[in-house]
Every structure is written in structure tokens, then in C-alpha cells.
Amino acid sequence: MMTRWMFVPAMLICACGQAQIRPEEAVVYFDFTQGTGDLSPHHRALRLHGPRWGPPAQDPMQSRHGAALEFTNALQYAETELTGALNNIQAATVGGWFYCRRSGEQAIFSRGLPEVNALGNRMFPPAADMVNFLLGTDQHGFFMGTINGNGSMPFPYVTVNAVPTDTWNQLVVVKDSEGYEKFYQNGTLIHSNQNRAAAGKVWPFRDVAAGEPVRLSMPEGGLIGEAWVFPREISAQEIRADYEAKRDRFNPAPEAAPVLLREMDAHPAAGLWKTPLSAQNWPEMRRRILDGVMKVLGRFPSEKVALNPRVISEEDCGTYIRRKVSLQVQPGDRMPAYVLVPKDIRGRLPAIICFYGTASGAGKDTTVGLSGPKPGTPPARNRDFAVTMVKAGFVAFAADYLRDGERIKAGRRPYDTSDFYEKFPNWSIVGKDAWDNQRAVDYLQTLDFVDPDKIGMVGHSYGGHSTIFATALEPRIKVAVANGPVSDFIHHGMHWGVPKGGSNSQSLPGMRPYVLDHMLPPPVTFYEFTALIAPRPLLVGQAVGERRPMEEENCAAVNQVYRALGYPDRVRYHWYAGDHDFPPEAQQAAVEWFRRWFRTMDKQER
């Protein structure tokens, strides 16, 4: 088949002023108002590939804004070689001017392409002997990009800034010499990953193999006016000057503004709720869901033992006291915990249970800023959210849960479940964690500086879905924030389907048969379990770059329950930029969520 392409020369409109980004400094610089020749000193050839299905209709946009390289189907792409051009540099910039006709996942300007692994993750780690990069949009149309690795994460970085369609946009990704990435949209710095947990890892720029070519593509259709690669960090001033110099030529979308949090899209897939929801039928539906929960969680203890609390130590931490305590949660099983208490206590305060994400033996110490995930390692960024809570004026409770921290038995490794299932073969770790959180509530309600009616819970990652499970089963937890939880049982099969024994972290063995055989309907879905929290306030946060399966369906299904009960404002799902993390903006949103609903409770009591 003969390959035909569309390159439309048109009246060129001169930019006003002089842009500071100059082709002679670039390793690739295409300005398609001047044809398909590379304007950098390297003069690289651009090869056009793919079919073109008939002549396009006349596009008035092109006559207004000059020539552009046009993509009219998903099989078209253009490429050029870049071997060795980025070897041993310290920083890099990739950018240009782009016109997307529709939103969707697309690698617009890239070297190498993301690949999807067996778990559905979008992978784009740094290459061993080639500098790869990506500038594009994710499935929502959000600005996505990475140059030579995304810190310690193997995924491309995704912001929550949407790239407007049917208009021109200046898009720029920068990797600086300290390993951080910056995203510019229409002359404005809209995001930096400088405060992200995984950011700042410096990968050497090693570009010695032939590697992949540089590729231009727009599977959703569109145009490219310029595309350039620089072997240094282009400054914010230079990027702004380029935008100002070319505004008249491109007539771009309005100047962008940083977006920190974006309300999650709700995807109300058919059949999420087989029975129409109403306030009248919810109690019966709730009983059915709870029956399914208990079927997979297993049998709980029938009696509680005395807490027999002990104070182990106290330490002055400036604005708060860190008290170490120990509670008896079951016969022969004590739970060590930190209680963080503000110094300026006036009356009784709300208390927040803080459940950490998966660690490597450090447990509660991660949550209070004493350690990284592995004992003795430096505290990890964004893990110490119990400190965030106490500094916001709450009492914070941070415990070791079974299999981590001080509750790892001698000779066992973190998250080894062998001993637990030998003793409780008909229970589950999820059930045990929920039980221990109920005992935490029992303890907090005994403290004379805690308001017993204002108990909240927040968790990240494993602690995120543990917060959902504990709050669903414990009505005394009045407000919940689940950050980075899983979002499904079946589609997170590796998480729930691990067999018992062999030192495995089997948290929910009752779900294993349904993970292995998708023809078996599970006794409860993740969104049904979550909906048991209604109508108590619930905030769920997810990293948009994680692509959690069923997250938008969960958002829709749980929102439907809150609406049916007449409390639509008590539930919120949001996205933040990046990867698996609890970044500052998400922690601040959690603080504001707790404040809002505890204050509402104050007003209702008056």
C-alpha cells in the first residue's frame, strides 16, 4: 500500500518578540511552519509512517495558525534517530506546541513507549543504555510525562491538569539535575514532583545504544506545530518567553493554573446495584452486604478482654507529647501504640486513628516520623501523617498491627501470617485488623482529653483499605479518610488470593476462591463493603497515575448510596498527581475533612 501523509504549508505568521528557546542549543528541534527539517545543528531526518485515508476536509485552523504536522488516524507516526545525543548530561527538557483533537491516552512525543504489565500497570522505567522520555496524556486527558525515569517509581508521571482539546497548547516536561520533574502548560509551571515520596532519585543519563527513535504520534487525532529536545533544563523564564512570543501564532488555550486535587470521575457502570437504591430499602440491603462481609472475614471473638493499658514512655516533641502505650487486644496479645497529644489542650479533642501503609518491619514508627519502612532507615517523605494530625490539633493514635513493628514474632519476617492462621484458622487478618481498631476506639474513649463521640480514622495504602474495613464495621468511627486503598477484590487478585502458609501475607483467605474462579460471584464487592460506612463522612484519595481498577465504578456506586440516603455531601473521591503516595495536599485535605465534619457535629449538638 502506498503511504501518504498530510503536511500542510500555509501562510506563516511571524511571532512577535524573540523567544529565548533557540534551535541551535537543541538536539532535536522541529518547527513545522518551516517544513519537516530538523532545525537543530544535527539536521536529523524525519521519517513519516502509516496510512492516510483520503484527503481531509479543509481545516480553517491551519490557515489561521500556519503549517503543522497533522495526524488523522491512530496508525500514523513520525520518527527520527537520537543515538548518543543525551549521554552524560545532567538535565533535559522535552516540549513543543500540540493540538489534541480529543482526550485519551496517547504518547504524543516520546522515545520508547509505556508497556502494560500483567497487573495492568503502565510501566515506563528508565532504560539501561538509552535515555527514554514521554510527553503525552493519560486516559482522562491529563498531562503525563517522564524523562529518564520517574524517581524510584517505574511508571510515567501523571498530573491532574487536563490538556484542553481543539486548541493549541504549549507543553513542556523538564528533568532537573536533582532528579525532579517539572511540568509546564502554556507558559505556567503547573506541577513539580519535588514533594513526592518517590521523587528525587537521580538516574544517570546513559545514552550509548542505538535504542528507540524519537516518535511523534497522535492516536486521537491532532497536530504538532513544534517539537524539541534540549540537553539541559530550560528555565521557567525561557518557557514563558517562548509562550509569549508564539501566542499570536498559535492562539493557544488560556494560561493554565496548577491543579492539586481533582474530583474523581464517577463511572456508573450498568449493574453495580442490582436493586434500585432508596432510603427505605437500604437497611435490608445493608444487612445482606454485612452477611457477605462476615462470610469472607470469618468468625470474630465473642468477648473482649480488659485493655489493661500501660504507659511505656513519654517524649516531648515540641508542640506535642509522644506517649508510647501498650493495650491488651486479646488474651496474650498486646498492641503497642503511640498516642500523640497536643500540648495546648483545651477541653476534649477529637482523636484520629492513623493506620500506616505496608512497611518492612518499622510499623507505627513510620507514621510518627521515627523511621522509614525498614527499621533504622531515615524517615520517609509523606509517611508521618500522624504528625500531620496532631499538629492540626487532633489526638493521633498510631499502633503496630499484627505482623509488623513490635508485633513481629522472633524468627518471623514482616507480614508472615503463619502463626495467626494456626491459632485462628477460621478468621482473617482483615478481620483481626478491624478488631484491633475497635479496641483502639475502646481505649481512646477512656482518655479524659479525648471526645469519645469524635473518633476518626485515616490510613494510607494497606492502611487506606483497612480504614474502609474498620469504619464499615465500627460505628463509633464517625469520620474516615482512606488514601491509596485498593479498589476491588477480584481485580486485585494478587493482593487477596495469596494462599496460606509459606510466610505469605494472606489477609483475606475467604476471598481466594472467587479470585481464582471468576465464574463464582463473590459474597461482597469492594464498593458494597465501602458503602457500609454511609451516611458517615468518607473521603477517598487516589494517585491518578496508579490506574486503580474499578476506582471510578467504586466512586459512582458509593456516591449512589449517599445520595439515596440524602447525604451526597458526605462522600468525596479525589485524585492527586503522581503515584502511590500521601502527598501534602492530600494530607491537608484529610485535615480539612476531619475539621469540617467534627465542627458539623458541634453545631448539631447545640
C-alpha positions in Angstrom: 0.0 0.0 0.0 1.3 3.4 -0.8 1.9 5.6 2.3 0.6 9.1 2.1 0.8 11.8 4.7 -0.5 15.3 5.3 1.8 18.2 5.7 0.1 21.4 5.1 2.1 24.5 4.2 0.2 27.7 4.8 0.7 31.4 5.3 3.3 31.7 8.0 2.6 34.2 10.8 5.7 35.7 12.4 5.9 35.6 16.2 6.1 38.9 17.9 9.2 39.2 20.0 12.2 36.9 20.3 11.7 33.5 22.0 14.6 32.5 24.2 14.4 28.9 23.2 16.8 28.6 20.3 17.2 25.7 17.9 21.0 25.8 17.9 21.0 24.6 21.5 18.7 21.7 20.9 19.4 18.1 19.9 16.1 17.9 18.1 14.1 21.0 17.0 11.2 20.7 14.6 9.2 23.8 13.6 6.7 22.6 11.1 5.9 26.1 9.8 9.3 25.6 8.1 8.8 22.1 6.9 9.8 18.7 8.3 13.5 19.5 8.5 15.3 19.4 11.9 16.5 22.9 12.8 19.0 21.8 15.4 22.7 21.6 14.4 22.2 17.9 13.9 19.7 18.2 11.0 18.1 14.9 11.7 15.8 13.4 9.1 12.1 12.9 9.9 10.5 9.7 8.6 6.7 9.5 8.2 4.9 6.2 8.6 1.4 4.9 8.4 -1.6 5.1 6.1 -3.7 8.2 5.3 -7.3 7.5 4.5 -8.3 10.0 1.9 -7.9 13.8 1.7 -9.0 15.6 4.9 -11.6 18.3 4.9 -10.1 21.8 4.7 -9.2 22.8 8.3 -9.5 26.5 8.9 -7.3 26.2 11.9 -4.3 25.6 9.7 -4.8 28.7 7.7 -5.1 30.7 10.8 -2.0 29.3 12.6 0.4 28.3 10.0 1.7 24.9 8.9 1.5 21.9 11.2 2.1 18.1 11.0 -1.3 16.6 11.0 -2.3 13.1 12.4 -5.7 11.8 11.2 -5.6 8.2 12.3 -4.1 6.0 15.1 -1.5 4.3 12.8 0.3 7.4 11.7 3.6 8.3 13.4 6.8 10.2 12.5 10.2 9.4 13.9 13.9 10.4 13.9 17.1 8.9 15.4 18.7 10.3 18.5 21.5 7.9 19.3 24.1 9.3 21.8 22.7 12.8 21.9 21.8 12.7 25.7 24.7 10.8 27.1 26.3 12.1 30.3 24.1 15.2 30.5 22.8 16.5 33.9 19.2 17.6 32.9 16.9 17.6 29.9 13.8 19.3 28.5 11.2 17.9 26.1 8.4 20.1 24.8 6.7 21.9 22.0 3.3 23.0 20.7 0.5 20.5 20.3 -3.2 20.5 19.2 -5.2 17.5 20.5 -8.5 16.9 18.9 -9.8 14.6 21.6 -8.8 13.4 25.1 -7.4 9.9 25.6 -4.2 8.1 26.4 -1.5 8.9 23.9 2.3 9.2 23.8 2.5 12.4 21.7 6.3 12.9 21.8 8.3 10.1 23.1 11.4 7.9 22.9 10.3 4.5 23.9 6.7 3.6 24.8 5.0 2.7 28.0 4.1 -1.0 28.4 1.3 -2.6 30.4 2.4 -5.4 32.8 0.4 -8.4 33.9 -1.2 -6.5 36.8 -2.4 -3.7 34.4 0.2 -1.1 35.5 1.5 1.3 32.9 5.3 0.8 33.0 8.0 3.2 31.8 11.2 2.7 33.8 14.5 4.2 32.8 16.3 2.2 30.1 19.8 0.8 30.8 21.7 2.2 27.9 19.3 4.7 26.3 17.6 7.9 27.6 13.9 7.5 27.2 11.2 10.1 27.6 7.5 10.6 27.3 5.2 13.6 26.8 1.5 12.9 26.4 -1.8 12.5 28.1 -3.4 9.7 30.1 -6.8 8.1 29.6 -8.5 11.1 31.2 -6.6 13.6 29.0 -4.4 14.6 31.9 -0.9 15.9 31.1 1.6 13.0 31.5 5.3 12.9 31.1 8.7 11.5 32.3 12.3 11.9 31.3 14.8 9.2 32.1 12.9 7.6 35.0 10.2 8.8 37.4 12.2 8.7 40.6 12.0 5.3 42.3 8.7 4.5 40.6 8.7 2.5 37.3 5.7 4.4 35.9 5.3 7.6 33.9 4.2 10.6 36.0 0.7 11.9 35.6 -0.6 15.3 36.7 -4.2 16.2 37.3 -4.1 19.1 34.8 -6.3 18.4 31.8 -4.9 19.3 28.3 -7.6 21.2 26.6 -8.8 19.8 23.2 -9.4 21.5 19.9 -6.9 24.2 20.7 -3.1 24.7 20.8 -1.1 24.1 24.0 2.5 24.6 24.8 3.5 21.5 26.8 6.9 21.1 28.4 8.5 18.4 30.7 11.8 19.2 32.5 14.0 16.8 34.4 16.4 18.8 36.5 19.9 17.8 37.8 18.5 16.7 41.2 16.1 14.2 39.6 12.9 16.2 40.0 10.4 16.8 37.2 8.5 19.9 36.3 5.5 20.3 34.1 4.7 23.5 32.2 1.4 24.2 30.3 1.0 27.4 28.3 3.9 29.2 29.9 3.0 28.2 33.5 4.6 25.8 35.9 1.6 23.7 36.7 3.3 20.9 38.7 6.5 19.7 40.2 7.1 16.4 41.9 9.5 17.8 44.4 7.4 16.9 47.4 6.6 13.3 46.3 7.8 10.3 48.2 9.4 8.6 45.2 10.9 11.7 43.6 14.5 12.9 43.6 16.2 9.7 42.6 18.9 10.7 40.1 19.3 8.2 37.3 22.4 8.8 35.2 21.8 9.9 31.6 23.3 7.0 29.8 22.7 7.1 26.1 25.1 4.8 24.3 23.0 2.3 22.4 21.1 2.9 19.2 17.9 2.4 21.2 14.5 3.7 20.2 13.9 6.5 17.8 12.1 9.7 18.8 8.5 9.4 17.9 5.7 11.9 17.2 2.1 10.5 17.3 -1.4 11.5 18.0 -3.7 8.4 18.0 -6.7 10.6 19.0 -6.0 12.9 16.1 -4.4 16.4 16.1 -1.5 18.5 15.0 2.0 19.3 16.1 3.4 22.7 15.5 6.8 22.4 17.2 8.7 19.6 19.0 12.0 20.0 20.7 14.5 18.2 22.9 17.2 20.1 24.9 20.2 18.6 26.8 19.6 20.9 29.7 16.9 22.3 31.9 15.1 25.1 30.1 14.2 27.7 32.7 10.7 28.9 33.7 11.6 32.3 32.2 12.6 30.8 28.9 9.5 28.7 28.7 7.4 31.8 29.5 9.2 33.8 26.9 8.6 31.1 24.2 4.8 31.1 25.1 4.6 34.9 24.9 6.5 35.0 21.7 4.2 32.5 19.9 0.8 33.3 21.4 -0.2 35.3 18.3 0.9 32.5 16.0 -0.9 29.6 17.9 -3.7 31.4 19.6 -3.5 28.8 22.4 -5.8 27.8 25.2 -5.9 30.2 28.2 -3.0 30.2 30.6 -3.1 27.1 32.8 -3.2 27.1 36.6 -1.9 24.4 38.9 -4.4 21.7 40.0 -3.6 20.0 43.2 -6.7 17.8 43.7 -9.4 16.9 41.2 -12.7 15.2 42.0 -12.7 11.7 40.6 -14.8 10.8 37.6 -17.7 8.6 38.5 -18.4 5.8 36.2 -21.8 4.3 37.0 -21.4 1.0 35.1 -24.5 -1.0 34.5 -25.5 -3.4 37.2 -23.4 -2.0 40.1 -26.6 -2.1 42.2 -29.0 -4.8 41.0 -31.8 -3.3 43.2 -32.6 0.4 42.9 -31.3 2.2 45.9 -33.6 4.1 48.3 -33.5 5.1 52.0 -36.3 2.6 52.6 -34.6 -0.5 51.2 -31.1 0.4 52.3 -31.4 -1.2 55.8 -32.2 -4.6 54.2 -29.5 -4.2 51.6 -27.1 -3.3 54.3 -27.9 -6.5 56.2 -27.3 -8.6 53.1 -23.9 -6.9 52.5 -22.9 -7.4 56.1 -23.7 -11.1 55.8 -21.4 -11.3 52.8 -18.6 -9.4 54.6 -18.8 -11.8 57.6 -18.6 -14.8 55.2 -15.2 -13.7 53.9 -13.8 -12.2 57.1 -14.5 -15.2 59.3 -15.6 -15.5 62.9 -14.7 -12.7 65.3 -14.1 -13.2 69.0 -17.2 -13.3 71.1 -15.8 -11.5 74.1 -13.5 -8.6 74.8 -10.7 -8.8 77.5 -9.8 -5.9 79.7 -7.5 -3.4 77.9 -5.1 -3.2 80.8 -3.3 -0.2 79.3 0.3 0.5 80.2 2.3 3.7 79.6 5.8 2.7 78.4 7.4 6.1 77.8 6.8 9.8 77.0 8.8 12.2 74.9 8.4 16.0 74.4 8.2 16.7 70.7 7.9 20.5 70.9 4.3 21.2 70.2 3.1 17.8 71.3 3.8 14.8 73.5 4.5 11.4 72.1 3.4 8.8 74.6 4.1 5.1 74.0 1.4 2.8 75.3 0.5 -0.9 75.2 -3.0 -2.3 75.1 -4.3 -5.9 75.6 -6.5 -6.5 72.5 -6.9 -10.3 73.0 -5.6 -12.8 75.6 -1.9 -12.9 75.3 -1.8 -10.3 72.5 -0.8 -6.7 73.3 -0.8 -3.9 70.8 2.0 -1.2 71.1 1.0 2.2 70.0 2.0 5.9 70.1 -0.5 8.5 71.3 0.4 12.0 70.1 -1.2 14.6 72.3 -1.1 18.4 71.5 0.3 20.4 74.4 -2.2 23.2 74.2 -5.2 21.0 75.1 -8.4 22.9 75.9 -11.2 20.6 76.7 -11.7 17.3 74.9 -10.3 16.8 71.4 -11.2 14.6 68.5 -8.9 11.6 68.1 -7.7 10.1 64.8 -6.6 6.5 64.4 -3.7 6.5 61.9 -3.0 3.3 60.0 0.3 3.1 58.1 0.9 1.7 54.6 2.8 -1.6 54.1 6.2 -1.3 55.8 9.1 -3.6 56.1 9.1 -4.1 59.9 9.0 -0.5 61.1 5.3 -0.4 61.6 4.0 2.5 63.7 7.4 4.3 63.7 6.8 5.3 60.0 3.5 7.0 60.9 5.1 9.2 63.6 8.2 10.1 61.7 10.8 7.9 63.5 11.7 5.6 60.7 11.4 4.7 57.1 9.6 1.4 56.1 12.6 -0.7 57.3 13.7 -0.3 60.9 16.6 2.0 61.3 16.2 3.7 57.9 15.6 7.5 57.7 12.0 8.7 58.0 10.3 8.6 54.6 8.7 11.6 53.0 4.9 11.8 53.4 4.6 8.7 55.7 4.4 10.6 59.0 0.7 11.6 58.7 0.1 11.0 62.4 2.3 14.0 63.0 0.2 16.0 60.5 -2.9 15.1 62.5 -1.5 16.1 65.9 -0.1 19.4 64.5 -3.7 20.1 63.2 -4.9 19.9 66.8 -6.2 16.3 67.0 -5.1 13.5 69.3 -3.3 10.9 67.0 -3.2 7.2 67.7 -0.6 5.2 65.7 -0.3 1.4 66.5 1.6 -1.6 65.4 -0.7 -4.0 63.7 -0.2 -7.8 63.7 2.8 -8.9 61.7 4.6 -5.6 61.8 6.7 -3.5 64.1 7.0 -4.8 67.6 4.3 -7.5 66.8 6.6 -9.5 64.5 7.4 -12.7 66.4 11.0 -13.7 66.8 12.2 -15.6 63.8 9.4 -14.4 61.6 9.6 -11.8 58.8 7.1 -8.9 58.4 3.6 -9.8 57.3 4.1 -13.5 58.0 0.6 -14.9 58.7 1.6 -18.5 59.6 1.2 -18.1 63.4 -2.1 -16.2 63.1 -3.8 -18.9 61.0 -2.6 -21.7 63.1 -4.3 -20.1 66.0 -7.4 -18.7 64.1 -8.0 -20.9 61.1 -11.5 -19.5 60.6 -10.7 -15.8 60.9 -8.8 -13.4 58.7 -6.1 -10.7 59.0 -8.6 -8.2 57.7 -10.9 -9.2 60.5 -8.1 -9.1 63.0 -7.1 -5.6 62.0 -10.7 -4.4 62.3 -10.9 -6.0 65.7 -7.7 -4.2 66.9 -9.1 -0.9 65.6 -12.2 -1.5 67.6 -10.0 -2.0 70.7 -8.2 1.3 69.8 -11.6 3.0 69.9 -12.3 1.4 73.3 -9.0 2.8 74.6 -9.4 6.3 73.1 -12.9 6.6 74.7 -11.3 6.1 78.2 -8.9 9.1 77.8 -10.1 12.3 79.6 -8.7 14.5 76.9 -10.5 12.8 74.0 -14.0 13.5 73.0 -15.5 10.0 73.0 -18.0 10.9 70.3 -15.4 12.3 67.9 -13.2 9.4 66.7 -11.9 9.5 63.2 -9.6 7.2 61.2 -7.1 7.8 58.4 -4.9 5.3 56.6 -2.7 5.1 53.5 -2.3 2.1 51.1 -2.8 -1.0 53.2 -4.0 1.3 55.9 -6.3 3.0 53.4 -8.4 0.0 52.7 -8.0 -1.1 56.3 -9.6 2.3 57.3 -12.5 1.4 55.0 -13.0 -2.0 56.5 -12.6 -0.8 60.1 -15.0 2.1 59.7 -17.6 -0.1 57.9 -17.7 -2.4 60.9 -17.2 0.1 63.8 -20.0 2.7 64.0 -18.1 4.7 66.7 -15.6 5.8 64.0 -17.5 8.9 62.9 -15.3 10.3 60.0 -13.0 8.4 57.7 -10.2 9.2 55.2 -8.9 6.3 53.1 -5.8 7.3 51.0 -4.5 5.0 48.3 -6.6 2.0 49.1 -7.2 -0.9 46.7 -10.4 -0.6 44.8 -11.6 -4.1 44.1 -11.3 -7.7 45.3 -11.3 -9.6 42.1 -9.1 -7.2 40.0 -6.6 -7.1 42.9 -6.3 -10.8 42.9 -2.6 -11.0 43.8 -3.5 -9.0 46.9 -6.4 -11.2 48.1 -5.6 -14.5 46.5 -2.4 -15.4 48.2 -2.5 -19.0 49.7 -2.0 -19.6 53.4 1.4 -20.7 54.7 4.9 -20.3 53.4 5.3 -16.9 55.3 2.8 -15.3 52.9 0.8 -12.2 53.7 -2.6 -13.7 53.3 -5.0 -11.0 54.5 -8.4 -12.4 53.3 -8.4 -16.1 52.6 -12.2 -16.2 52.3 -11.9 -14.3 49.0 -9.4 -16.6 47.4 -11.9 -19.0 45.8 -13.5 -16.0 44.0 -10.2 -14.6 42.8 -9.3 -18.0 41.3 -12.6 -18.6 39.7 -14.3 -15.5 38.2 -17.4 -17.5 37.5 -18.2 -17.5 41.2 -19.9 -14.3 42.3 -18.1 -13.0 45.4 -20.2 -12.7 48.6 -19.5 -9.0 48.7 -17.9 -6.4 46.3 -15.4 -3.8 47.4 -17.9 -0.9 46.8 -20.6 -2.8 48.8 -18.2 -3.1 51.7 -17.3 0.6 51.4 -21.0 1.6 51.3 -21.5 0.2 54.8 -19.9 3.4 56.0 -22.8 5.5 54.8 -24.0 8.0 55.8 -20.9 8.8 57.9 -18.4 11.2 56.1 -15.9 9.4 53.9 -13.1 10.8 51.8 -11.1 8.6 49.4 -7.9 9.8 47.7 -6.1 8.0 44.9 -3.0 8.8 42.9 -4.1 9.3 39.3 -1.0 7.6 37.9 -1.9 4.3 39.6 -4.9 3.5 37.5 -6.6 1.5 40.3 -9.0 -0.9 38.7 -12.7 -0.1 39.3 -11.9 3.1 41.2 -14.4 5.2 39.1 -17.0 2.5 39.4 -16.5 2.5 43.2 -16.8 6.2 43.3 -20.1 6.0 41.4 -21.6 3.1 43.4 -20.8 4.6 46.8 -22.0 8.0 45.8 -25.3 6.5 44.8 -25.8 5.2 48.3 -25.1 8.5 49.9 -27.4 10.3 47.5 -30.2 7.7 48.2 -29.8 8.3 51.9 -30.0 12.1 51.4 -26.3 12.9 52.3 -24.5 13.5 49.0 -22.1 16.0 50.5 -20.7 13.4 53.0 -18.7 11.4 50.4 -15.9 12.6 48.2 -13.4 10.7 45.9 -10.5 12.7 44.5 -7.3 12.3 42.5 -3.9 13.8 43.1 -0.9 13.9 40.8 1.7 11.2 40.7 2.0 7.7 42.1 1.3 5.7 45.3 1.8 8.4 47.9 0.1 10.5 50.6 1.3 13.9 49.4 0.9 17.2 51.4 -2.2 18.4 49.5 -3.9 15.1 50.2 -2.9 15.2 53.9 -4.2 18.8 54.1 -7.5 17.7 52.5 -7.8 15.0 55.2 -7.3 17.5 58.0 -9.9 19.8 56.4 -12.3 16.9 56.1 -12.0 16.0 59.7 -12.4 19.6 60.8 -15.4 20.1 58.7 -17.3 17.2 60.0 -16.3 17.4 63.6 -17.4 21.1 63.5 -20.7 20.0 62.0 -21.2 17.6 64.9 -20.6 20.5 67.3 -23.3 22.5 65.6 -25.7 19.6 65.7 -25.1 19.2 69.4 -26.0 22.8 70.2 
